[in-house]
């Protein structure tokens, strides 16, 4: 469904439908190494039961929330699912879509919790992504309204709009349901930041793998990849990196042909492709996607990109370890994995690693460009090689990232992470009633809040395949697990224990909202929850 601009908007603000992209992992979800957007929805998303709904709804959204004289608007897509809602006064769960096209409301563990609490589920699409693009031409100039601050204001406006929609539906006025906000990966950060900046609009937030810390040189990402891979696989990957670096340095570009990546003229782009391919297999020790590196992120199927970001480590590690033991060609063994699994099964786009591709300003071709803009202008998450014991090539350094930002977006686009962390607090975020959950194998947890406090509880799900957004998605992250099934996690007990703690917090904070007169619903049982864990 396409949508035009509202009256007063310029023609350039016409909303253009965004074709489903093969967004694979966010570099980022979700998605695009944090991110690369996830693969096409059709790969896994169309299976029966994967979505509660894919019926589109639309609202008019303000383009610039910080300019009172700018009245331009664009059409923002959202989804709603009311089958579990204990109407009219049951809570509303707002699930934030992140850095990828939002194709529906997923049937994951959030759906299970909605049923427990009799909640309505709503999910707005992030500005610029999917069909919620304000411009027909995504030039750097037109991308200036793409930021977390604008996105948070979108959520606040949407929250008020949808509350009024509910009130009209039930023929009432001035009533406020109890709202709770959810998100994973970059969306998890938005969830935490929404509670921080708009505490009066939500009873609390869940930040699943929420990357609240903007990081300039994110060396901990690579360190976690090596740790999660295990000593034998890590050693094999490091040897592959040394061999590929050596061939490139000697001018043997034929190694790129081996990986089907001859079009990547920039060696750094090619090496980034290889680093992402390894990360996707190891990260979760299962498989997730987005929009997170910058091309390797996570989460949740609307948070959909997340489910594609990480893969089963055995698919990568077993053949590499065997090749190393047998003395066979390690580079060829890795190339088979990249071609058959990363590009074949997960539909990673080799072209999307080409900086010239990232310059494409057409919405249907620009999902990778969008996340890179957020990376280059606000949060960085530069996945650079550590000085010692690195898995990825040392050529993927700070200079590579800064040169990419300048080449793709021009002068003046720079991630001021100090200001981002000053504005939101980073891991010292001073909000309340935000619960953080991370998987022990997830490299993105090092940009999340892992230290727990009474007002900001944080939980680590510890198991060998607990990765990005495990609390919402289960294991593996893809193909998606209906109901967020935890049975395939190496320790379902660890997942279920944290889920119970999360539900307890939601139960308590919704009750406190009610006690403060936020709604008039009658409590069932001791607090809100109406089902067992």
N, C-alpha and C positions, 0 to 999 in steps of 0.2 A: 504494500500500500504506500503510495507516495503522498506527500503533503506539501502544500505551498505555504508561503509565508503569510502571516496575518497582515491586516491593513497597516500601512505605514512602513512596512519592511521593504528593504530594497530588493530588487530582483535577484541579487547575488545570494540572498538568504533563502532562496527556495530550497525546501527540504528535498534531498535527492535520495531515492531508495538505494541502500547499499547492498550489493550482491553478497551472498554468503561467501566468505573468504575461507581459504584454507589457512586460518590463523593458527598456527600451532603453538602453543606455549607462549605465553607472554614472555617477552624477554625478561611475564607479563609478561591467568590466568590463567588472577586469574591471570595472557595471557598473556606469547610474547615474552620469552625468557623473562622476567617480569618485564621481558616479556615479549612474547610473540603471541599474537592472537591465536586461538585454538583452531584446529583443522575444521573443515566444513562441518556444519551441524549434521549433515546427512551421514557422516561417517559413523557416529554412534547415537546421535541425538534423536533419530527418527524411530528408534526401536520402541515397540509398544511398552508403555509404562515408564519411559524415561522422563517424560514431562507430565506435570499435572495439567498444564494448559499451554497452548501456543497461540491463543487468540489475542490479537493486537488491539490495544487501546491507545488513544492519543490525547495529549494536552498541549496547550500553548505555553511555551517556556520563554523567559526573558533571556536575551542574549548576554547582556552585561549587567550583572546585579549591582555593580559598584559605580554606575553612572546614571544618576537620576534623570538626565536629559536624553539618554539613549533608550528609545522605546521599541527597538527592534525585537522581534520574537522569532522563534522557530518551533517546529513541531517535535515534541519528545514522545517516544514510544514507551509504553509500559504494559504490564500484564497484571491480572488479578485472578485469584482463586479463592472462592468463597464457600466451597463445599464443607469445610471444617468449621466455618465461622459460627460461633454461638451468638447468633444475631439477637438483638442489635448491638449489645454492649460488650461482646467478646473483644479481646485484644486484637491489634493489627501488627503483623510481623512484616517489616519492610526489609526486603532482601536486595542489597545493592548490586547491580550489575557493574562490572568493571571495564577493563580495557579491551573489550572485544564486542562483537555484535551480540546482542541479547536476544535469544531466540525462544524464550519461554521460561516458565517456572519449573525447575527440575524436581523430580521425585527423589530427593535425597533425605538426609537425616533432618533437615530443616522442616520438611513436610511431616515427618514423624512428630516433631515437637509442636508443629502447628495443630496437629490433630489432638495431641495431649492437652493443649491449652485452649482449644476451641477458637483458634485464631484465624483471621483472614490473612492471606498471603498476597503481598503486592511487590512488584519488582520493576523499577524504572530503569531505562537504558541510559548509560553514561553519555553526556553530550559529545557530539562529533562521531561516536562509534555507531556501527550498525546503520539503522535508518534515521538516527537522530542527529543528522549532520546539518548544521546551520548554513553551510556554504556549498556551492557547486564547485568551487576551486579552493583547495586547501593549501594555499600559499602560506609562507611563514607569517605574513602580515595577517592573514585570516585566522591563523592558529592562536593568536594572542588571547583569545577567550577560552582556550583549552587549559584549564588548571584545576587543581584540587579545590581551591577556594571557590571558584565558580561552580564546580560540581556539588560542593556541600550546600551552597545556596540553592541550587536546583533541587536538592533533596528536601530542603526546608520548605520551598514553595510547593513541591509535589505533595509533601506531607499535609500541608494545609488544604491544598486543592482536593486531595482524596478524602480528607476528613469531612469537608463540605459535601462531597459526593455521597458519602455514607449517610450523612445527616439528611440530605435530600431524599435518598432512597427510603429512609425509614420515617420520613415526614416529621422531622424534629429540627431543632436549631440550638446552637450554643453548647452542644454536647461534645465532649472529647473522649474518644476511646483511649485505652492504654496502648501505647506504641512501644515496640521493641525493634531495634535495628540490628541487622546481620550483614556480615560481609567476610570475604576471604581473600587473602593476599593483598593486592592494592586496595581492593574493596574492603578488606578487613581494616586497613588503615583508615579508609574513609568512614567506616563504621565507628571506630574509636574517636576519630576527629569530630564526627557529627555529635556524639554525646558530649565531647569537650566544648564545642562551640555553640551547641543548641540543646543544653540540658533540659530545658523546659518542654522540648518537643518529643522526648523519648524517656521511657522509664529505665532504659539501660541499653547496652550494646554488647554483641559478641564480635570479637575481632579474631577470626580464625586465620592463623598464620598472618596476622596483621603486621605489615612492614612499616611501622610507624617511624623508624629511624632512617632519614635520608643519609646515604653513605657515599662519600666521594670515591674512595678506593676500597671496594668491597672484597678484600682478600679472603675474608672468612668464608665466602661462598665456595671458592676453590678448595680451601682446606677441608671443608665438610664433605665435598665430593670425594676427595682422596680418602678420608676417614670412612665414609660410608661404603666405598668400593671394596675396602679390605686391602691388606698389604700386597697380595699377589696381583690383583687386578690393577691396583694403583701403580705398581711397578711396570706392568705391561703398558698401561696408558702413558706413563711418563716416557717409556722407550719409544712408543709410537710418535709422541711429540718431538723427541730428539731426532728421530729419523726423518720426519716430515720437515722439520726446521732445516736440517742439513741439506735435504734435496732442494728446498726452495733457495737456500743460500748459494748453492752451487749452480743455480739457474735451471734446474730440471723441473720445469713447470708441468711435465707429464704427470706428476703426482696428482695434480688437480683433475686431470682427465680420468684418473682411476676412481675418483669420487664423484664423477659427473659434474664437476664444478669448474670447468674450463672458463666459463664466463666471468668468474670472480678474479678479475685482474689484480685487485688489491690483495696482497698476501694476508694482511690482517683480517679482511672479510672472510677469506677461506679458512684461516685458523680459528676464527670465531665460530664458523659453522661446525668444525670438528669438536670444539670445546662444548658447544651446546648439545651436540649429538651424544657425547659421553655423559653430560649432566642429566639429560633426560632419562637415560637408562638407569643411572645410579641414584640420583636424587632421592626418590622416594623408595627406592628399591621396589618400584612397582610401576608407576607411570603417571605423571600428571602434566598439565599444561598451562601458558601465556602466556596471559598475556602475561613468565617471569624470567634470565640475564637481564638483560634487557631483552635478552631474548629468551628468558627462561623463567617463567613464573608459575602462577597457580590459579587456581582454585575454583571450586564449586561449580557445578555446571552452569551457573549463570555467571557465574563463576565458572562457567562452562569451560573456559580456556584452561582452567586448572586441570581438569581431568586428563588433558593430553600432555601435560608437561613432563611427567617423568615415566620412565619405563622400567621394565623388569631387568634388574642388573644381570641376571643369568644370561639373558639374551646377548648382552655385550661381553660380560666377563668370562663366561665359560669358554667361548672360542678363542679369546685372546690369551687366557692362561694356558690353554691347551697348545696354541700355536707357539707360545714362548717356550714351553717345556719340550716341544717337538722340534724346535729350531726352524719352524716354517716362517714365512714372511708375515710379520706382524702388521705391517701397513696394509697389505692385501686383506688380512683378516678383519681389520677395522673398517676397511672400505666396504667389505661385504655387509657388515652391520649397518653402516651409514646408508648404503644404497637400498638394501632390502628392508631394513627396519625403520630407520629414522625418516628417510624419504619415502619409502614404499608404504609401510604400515601406517605411519603417523602423518604422512603427507606433508612433511616439512618442505617448504619452498626454498630451493637453493637460490633462486633469483632474489628472494627477499633479503639475502645477506649482501647483495650488491648495493653499494651506496648510491649508484645512479638510479636503481629501482626505488630507493627511499625518497628520491626527489619527485616521484610521481604525485601530482596534486589532485588527481581525480578521486573522489570519495571511495568508489568501488575498488580502487587499487591502493588505498592509502592507510590501511589499518596498522601496518608496521610503522609507517611514517608517524602516525598519531602517537603511538606509545613512545617512540624515540624522541618526539618533541617533548613529551612530559619528562622523560629522562634527562634530556639535554637542557631543559629550562627550570627544573624544579627539584628532582629527587636523586639524580645520578645513578646510584646503584651500579657504578662502573665495576664490572667483574674483571678485575685485573689479576694478573698472575702474582702470587706472593714471591718475595725475593728468594725464598728457599723452599725446596721440596714441592714445587708446583706441578700440577697435573697439566694445566693449559700452557700454551707457549708464552714465553716471556715477552714476545712481540705484542701480545694483547695487554698493553700498558695504558697508563693515563693519557699519554700523547695520542694513542690510537683513537680513544674515545673522543677527546677534544677535537681532533682533526675531523672525525666523522661528523660531529655536531656542526662544525664550521662549514664543512663541505655540503652537508645536506640542507642546513637552515640559514647559512650566511653568518655574517658578523653579528655579535651582540646576543646570541642565544647561549646562555651559560648557566649551569646548575648551581645556584647559590645555596648549597645545602645548609650552611650555617644559619641563614635567614629562615629556611624551611623548618629547621629544628628549633629555632628560636620561637617561631610562630606557633608550632604545635607541641613543642616540648621534647620531641624525640622519645627515647625510652624513659625520660623523666616526665612524661605526660602527667599533668596534674588534675585529670578528670576524676570522675567517680562512677561506680556502677558499670564498669567495662570489664568484661572477662576475656582474657587472652588464652588461646590454646594453640600449641605448636606440636609438630611431630619431631621425634628425636633425630630422624634422618634427613630432615628438611634443611637445606643450606640457607633458606630464607629466614629461618628462625633467628639468625644472628642479626637481623634488622628488626626483630620484633621485641616486645617487652617480655622478658623471661623471669624477671624478679617479681615475686608476688607480694601483694599487700592487701589489707582488709578491703579497701575501696576498689582496688584494681587487682583482683585475683588472676594469677597466671598459672597455667598447667602445661606440663610437658608429657606428651603421650610417648612412652618409651617402648619401642619394639623394633625389630629389624626391618620392617617395611612400613613403618609409620612416617609418612612424609607430609607434603603440603596439604593442608586442609583435611587431614584424616578424620577429624572430629565430625565434619559435615559429609565427606564423601566416602569414608570407609577405605578399604584396601582391595585391590589397587585403586588408584584414582581413575583409571580408565581400563577397560570400558566401565562406564558408570555403574554404580551399584544401587539398585532400587532400594529406597529407604536408607541409603548410606550403610548398607550391610557391613558389619564389622567381622564377620566370620572368617574372612580370608586374611585378616591381619594376623601377624605371627603371635600376637597376644591380644585376642579380643577382650580379655579382661581389662587390660590397660586402657583400651579405647572406651569401653563401657563405663569404667570408673570415672574417667574425665567427663564423659557425657552426662553422667548422673550429677556430677558437681556443677556442670553448666546449667542443667535443668533446675537444680536447686537454687542457683542464683537468679535465674529468670523468674522462678516461682516467688522468691522473696521480693524481688524488686517490683514485680507486677503488683504484689500485695501491698507494698508500701505506696505505690501509686494510688491504689484504691483507697487506702487509709487516708491519703492526702486529698481525697475527693476528686481524683482525676476521672472517675467514671462511677456508674451506679450499679454495676453488675453484682449479682449475688455470688459470694464465694462458695465454692464447692470443696468440701473437705477442709483441711487446716489452712490451705492457701488456694492456689489457682489450679495446679495440675490435676487433671481428671483421669490420668492413666498411669500405669506403672512404667518403670523405665525399661 
